[in-house]
Amino acid sequence: MVTALLGALIGLVLAFTGAGGGILSVPLLVFGLHLSVQQAAPIGLSAVFAASLLGAVLGLREGIVRYRAAALMGIAGMALAPAGFFLAQNLPARPLTVAFALVMFYTAWRILSSSQKTLESRASAPCVVSRVDQRLTWTRPCARVLAGSGMVSGLLSGLLGVGGGFVIVPALSRYTDLPIRSVQATSLAVMALVSLSGVTSAAVHGSLTWGIVLPFAAGAVAALLAGRALASKLQPKHLQQAFAWFCVAVALLMLARAANLLPA
């Protein structure tokens, strides 16, 4: 029951923001179930895969997923996710915990500083929607920035067990002029592809504890379904700010754990 409830928190974050679920899954497993980062990462990634896949399918049905952009970013991320997983299994626990905390600080900073820059960056975005057919206008700079963002999300996905949404959502918001609901739905599609690569690598290496994976993922999927209805009634800006400050708090706890100030 505790494992399912922890997974439900991840599903709610994904429903509200289209990102962030993966970056919270590992701390929840570390503090809630007393796992190491190496143990928690593939379990958290499995839940992110299940929930983001569901969210992506629902987004495709609504016609708000930009599937070409999602495919490019996802394939680029899938190529690097196994390399990140290999590094995670061969790095000491303490540096990995510190790295995770730094990524959370960065995520919070990006969210809190992005609101004022969004309008300016969209005006000169390299990926814009055509007024003729409402498709993204593909150019070399557009393909380059989207593929690069996908590669970063893939590496971090394998390394830290995150879905990469905290990279994908800011990238799509900055480099495209897509509306926020399309950004979030496309992010979930990318996360599903990237997470699949990381989960497959973990399964091949026997790093998945199925007794934890299944209830954790089930809780995430159920909460994502419930959260989608609630998300439309809430202010996205307020949700993102609350998520950012929560990331700061969790990052501080992760650093305290790395410094042995908290019990393992």
Secondary structure, DSSP 8 states (H G I E B T S, - for coil): -HHHHHHHHHHHHHHHHSS-HHHHHHHHHHHHS---HHHHHHHHHHHHHHHHHHHHHHHHHHT---HHHHHHHHHHHHHHHHHHHHHHHHS-HHHHHHHHHHHHHHHHHHHHHHTTTHHHHHHT-SB-B-TTTS-B---HHHHHHHHHHHHHHHHHHHHH---SHHHHHHHHHHHB---HHHHHHHHHHHHHHHHHHHHHHHHHTT---HHHHHHHHHHHHHHHHHHHHHHTTS-HHHHHHHHHHHHHHHHHHHHHHHTT-S--
